[in-house]
């Protein structure tokens, strides 16, 4: 049985998330919530994406971290708008934080809003931030059984980015095992194997973003 206070918190969050979603959809902004373990490479993926697609889309980023504005500064260096949320120990972003952060962004002309959630495979999944889709990021430096251990994320995500594939020769990671676990949980899951270091596989991820923005998926 779910504890009532937890249910109430989630219900309150969902109401604000609906308002965030409506606000963004009125402006035809695609919102994506990136979720992963710490160090999987969310910020590096964003840096490459923001740089490589700068000529196609106007993009903005909401960064979530316990402390520091390190990631927001990295993102802002690409020329994209960025706002930092520090949770001061909180393990996830919620819709109220996103609604507040939107006030610091100029949304006019923005095509895609990325929400880089706090590094955590559990709590961020349960809190709707008003996104159109969740994106699961998994790196080959983690266990290939992550989708089996943390099924909710991979069940709810619309895409999974398997990052750091350039390191496959040096780590004990079975890419097919990871893919099989994830796609058994979610048969509609789009999977992209990428390396932000050498750029391999990124075009597939970029095309998915184009299709999502165009409403084809």
N, C-alpha and C positions, 0 to 999 in steps of 0.2 A: 504494500500500500504506500502510495506517495505521500510524504509529509505535507500537510496543507500549506505551510508557509512557503515551501519550495514551489508548489503548484501556483500559488498566488504570485510569486516573484516572476515565474515564467509567463503567466498570463498577462501580467502588467507589461513585461518586456515585449510580448507579441503585439500588444496594442500600439506601442510606440513604433515597433518595427513596421507595422502596417502604414503608419503615417510617414515614416522614412521612405518606404517603398513607393508610396503614392507621390511624394514630393519629387523623387528621382524620376519616376516614370512620366510625370507631367513634363519633365524637361528632356525625356527620351535618353536618359543616362543609364547605361548598363552598369550594374554594380556587382562586383565579384568579391567574395570573401575568401581570402587565402588562409588555409589552416595547415599547420605542420608542427612537428617537433622543433625545438630550438636547434638552429644550425643546419636545417635541411636545405636552406638556400632561397628562402622567399625573397629577401631583399635583393639578392644578386639576380634572381629571375626578373624582378621588377626593373632593376637598373637596365638590363639588356632589353627588355620589352619596351620600356619608355624611350630608350635611345633609338632602337631599331624602327619603331612605329611612330616616331615623332612626326613624320611627314604625312601620316594617314589619319591620326586621331589626336584630339586634345584629351589628355588624361590627367587624373588627379589621384592622390594617394592619401589615405588615412592610416597612419602607423600606430600600432599598439605595442607597448613595451611596459615592463614594470618600472624601469627607470631609464634615464638618458634620452637624448634626441638624436642619437647616433644614426639610426636608420633614416629618420626624416631628413637629416642633412645629406645623407648619401643620395636619397631620392631627389631632393631639391637640386642637387648638382647636375642632374640630367636636364633641368629646365622645367620639370613638371611641378605643379602645385603639390605641396605636402603639408600636412598638419599632424603633429605628434600628440598622442594620448598616452599619458603615464598613469598606469593603474595603481601604482604604489602598493604592489603586492598582490593585486587582484589577478586571477589566472585567465581572464577572458575580457573581451570587449562586449558591451551590450548595446541595445538600440538607443538608449538614452545618451550614451557617450557619443554614438554616431550622429544623432540629431544635433547635439551641441557642437561637434566638430564641423558639421556642414556649415555652420554660421561663420566659420573662419575661411571658407573656400568661396571663390567666385565660380559659381556653377554655370554661368552663361557660356555656352559653347562647349562644355565638357561632354565628351562622348562616352568615356569609360571611367568609372571610379573603382579603384582597387582598395580593398580594406585588408591590410596585413595584420592579422590577428596575433595575439600573444602566442608565443611558442608553446603549444600544449595540444594533445590529441583528444582531450576529454571535454573539459568545460566549454571551450569555444563552440563546439558542435551543437550544444544544447541551446545556445542563445542566438536567436534570429537577430541579425543586425540590419534587416531591411534589404538584404542582397537579392539579386536575381538568381544567383547560383553560388554554391560553395565549390571551391577548388581545393582538392587534397594534394599536398606536396609531400613526396616521399623521396628520400635520397638513398643511394646504394650504400652509404656508410652506416645505415641503420639495418635492423633485421628485416629479412624478406617476409617475416610473419607479422609485420605491423598491421596489415589489413585484417588479419585474423584476430589479433589481440585487441584492436580498436575498431570494431566493425561499424559503429554508428556513422563515423565520418565517411567511410568509403561507401556506405549504403546511401547516404544523403547527397554526396558530392555529385556534380555533373561531369567533372573531369578529374583525372589524376595525372599529375606531372611527376614522372620518375626522373629525378635530377642526379647530376654528377655521374652520368653513365661513362664518362671518360675514365673513371676510377675502377670500373668493373674488373680489369685484369689484376687489380691489387687487393680486392676485397672478396670476402666469402659471402656473396649475395647472388641468389638465384632469381633472376629477373622474371622468368616464366612462372615460378612459384608465387612471387608477389603479384603478378598480373592475374594469375588464376584465382588466388584468394579474393582479390578485389572485384573481379568481374563476376565471380559466383555470387557475391553479395549484391552486385548491381550490374545487371546485364546491359544497361544503357550507358555505362560509364565509358567516357572517352579517355584513352590512355596515351600519353605522350612521353617518350623517352628522350631526354634532352641533356645537353651539357652546356651550361652557361659559360664555361671556360673556352671551349672551342666552337660553340655555336651549333653543334650538331643537333638535329631534331627540332630546333626552335621554329622552323617554318610551319610545321604542323600545328604547334601551339598558336602561332600567329594567325593561321587560317581559321582555327577554331574561334579565336577572338573576333575575327572579321565576321564569321557566320553568326556568332552570338549577337554581335552588335546590329547585324542586319535582320535579326529575328528569324533566321533560318533553322535554328536548333531549338 
